[in-house]
Amino acid sequence: MDITIKKLTTVDEMLLNYNLIAQLSPQLKEKDHQRLLTQMVPYNYYQAAAYDGDTCIAVSGYWICTKLYSGKYMEIDNFVVGEAYRSKGVGKLLLDWMINEAKENGCQTVMLDAYVENFKAHRFYYREGFIARGFHYLKRLS
């Protein structure tokens, strides 16, 4: 495998990888994916995508923002490695690229949410030096 990683900045580029996002969030319909990306990109939402040749095999969104408790940070969003490429080092390559991107942008912290039931992701993030710092609560309004 000759893996390359590319920063995606446009909705059109991101839409090409819906099939990977759907592996993590199967309830997300393609039309909703497009609508949401159109709302997110103007607010500094980007994606990092890993390619094996011309095939996208992993993708993750990210935001660079600032919060009072963390300072400038990168929030990783919807990190997914294609099923056929899991446990082959692709996730680590993508995460390492993202951490470098965070450093280049002056971030003090990298943070993310992982679904409670996604134990493989928990092990991966712990192995990569992340700690569970708190609970992420949400309340659906519609």
C-alpha positions as CSV (number, residue, x, y, z in Angstrom):
1,M,0.0,0.0,0.0
2,D,1.2,3.5,-0.9
3,I,-1.0,5.7,1.2
4,T,-1.3,9.5,0.6
5,I,-3.3,11.9,2.7
6,K,-4.9,15.0,1.3
7,K,-6.7,17.9,3.0
8,L,-10.2,18.4,1.6
9,T,-11.6,21.9,1.7
10,T,-14.7,21.9,-0.6
11,V,-18.1,20.3,-0.3
12,D,-17.7,18.6,-3.7
13,E,-14.5,16.9,-2.6
14,M,-16.1,15.7,0.6
15,L,-19.2,14.4,-1.0
16,L,-17.1,11.8,-2.9
17,N,-16.5,10.0,0.4
18,Y,-20.0,9.6,1.6
19,N,-19.7,5.8,1.4
20,L,-17.1,5.9,4.2
21,I,-19.1,8.3,6.4
22,A,-22.1,6.0,6.0
23,Q,-20.1,3.1,7.5
24,L,-19.9,5.1,10.7
25,S,-23.3,6.8,10.5
26,P,-25.6,4.6,8.4
27,Q,-28.6,6.6,9.4
28,L,-27.2,9.7,7.6
29,K,-28.9,10.0,4.2
30,E,-26.8,11.2,1.2
31,K,-29.0,14.4,0.7
32,D,-28.6,15.2,4.4
33,H,-24.9,14.7,4.2
34,Q,-24.7,17.3,1.4
35,R,-26.9,19.7,3.2
36,L,-24.9,19.5,6.4
37,L,-21.5,19.8,4.7
38,T,-22.8,22.9,2.9
39,Q,-23.6,24.4,6.4
40,M,-20.3,23.3,8.0
41,V,-17.6,24.2,5.4
42,P,-18.1,28.0,5.8
43,Y,-17.3,27.6,9.5
44,N,-13.8,26.1,9.0
45,Y,-14.8,22.4,8.6
46,Y,-12.2,20.4,6.7
47,Q,-11.6,16.7,6.0
48,A,-8.4,14.7,5.8
49,A,-8.7,11.7,3.4
50,A,-6.3,8.8,3.0
51,Y,-6.0,7.3,-0.4
52,D,-4.6,4.0,-1.7
53,G,-3.9,5.0,-5.2
54,D,-7.1,6.7,-6.4
55,T,-9.3,5.0,-3.8
56,C,-10.3,6.9,-0.6
57,I,-9.8,4.3,2.2
58,A,-10.2,6.6,5.3
59,V,-11.6,10.0,6.1
60,S,-12.0,12.3,9.0
61,G,-13.5,15.7,9.4
62,Y,-12.0,18.3,11.7
63,W,-12.6,21.8,13.0
64,I,-10.0,24.2,14.4
65,C,-11.6,26.4,17.1
66,T,-11.0,27.9,20.5
67,K,-12.6,27.2,23.9
68,L,-11.9,28.7,27.3
69,Y,-10.8,25.5,28.9
70,S,-8.6,24.2,26.1
71,G,-7.4,27.2,24.2
72,K,-7.0,26.6,20.4
73,Y,-7.8,23.0,19.6
74,M,-8.6,20.6,16.8
75,E,-11.8,18.6,17.1
76,I,-11.8,15.4,15.2
77,D,-15.2,14.5,13.7
78,N,-16.4,11.3,12.1
79,F,-13.0,9.5,11.9
80,V,-13.6,6.3,9.8
81,V,-11.3,3.8,8.1
82,G,-12.9,1.6,5.4
83,E,-13.7,-1.8,6.7
84,A,-11.2,-3.6,4.4
85,Y,-8.4,-1.3,5.7
86,R,-8.9,-1.5,9.4
87,S,-6.1,-2.8,11.7
88,K,-3.5,-2.2,8.9
89,G,-2.0,1.1,10.2
90,V,-4.2,3.4,8.1
91,G,-5.9,4.9,11.1
92,K,-2.6,5.8,12.7
93,L,-1.3,7.4,9.5
94,L,-4.4,9.5,9.3
95,L,-4.4,10.4,12.9
96,D,-0.7,11.3,12.8
97,W,-1.4,13.6,9.8
98,M,-4.2,15.3,11.7
99,I,-2.1,15.8,14.9
100,N,0.6,17.4,12.7
101,E,-2.0,19.6,11.1
102,A,-3.1,20.7,14.6
103,K,0.4,21.5,15.6
104,E,1.0,23.5,12.4
105,N,-2.2,25.5,13.2
106,G,-1.0,26.3,16.8
107,C,-3.4,24.0,18.5
108,Q,-2.8,23.2,22.2
109,T,-5.2,20.2,22.3
110,V,-6.8,17.6,20.0
111,M,-10.1,16.3,21.1
112,L,-12.9,14.0,19.8
113,D,-16.0,12.1,20.7
114,A,-16.3,8.3,20.2
115,Y,-19.5,6.4,20.4
116,V,-19.9,4.7,23.7
117,E,-20.3,1.3,22.1
118,N,-17.3,1.7,19.8
119,F,-14.8,-0.2,21.9
120,K,-12.3,-0.7,19.1
121,A,-12.1,3.1,18.7
122,H,-11.6,3.5,22.4
123,R,-8.7,1.1,22.4
124,F,-7.2,2.9,19.4
125,Y,-7.5,6.4,20.9
126,Y,-6.1,5.2,24.3
127,R,-3.2,3.6,22.5
128,E,-2.5,6.9,20.7
129,G,-2.3,8.8,24.0
130,F,-5.8,10.2,24.3
131,I,-7.6,10.2,27.7
132,A,-11.3,10.1,28.5
133,R,-11.7,13.5,30.1
134,G,-15.5,13.8,30.6
135,F,-18.9,12.9,29.3
136,H,-20.5,14.4,26.2
137,Y,-24.2,15.0,26.7
138,L,-26.8,15.8,24.1
139,K,-30.5,16.4,24.1
140,R,-32.3,16.0,20.8
141,L,-34.7,18.9,20.1
142,S,-36.4,17.4,17.1
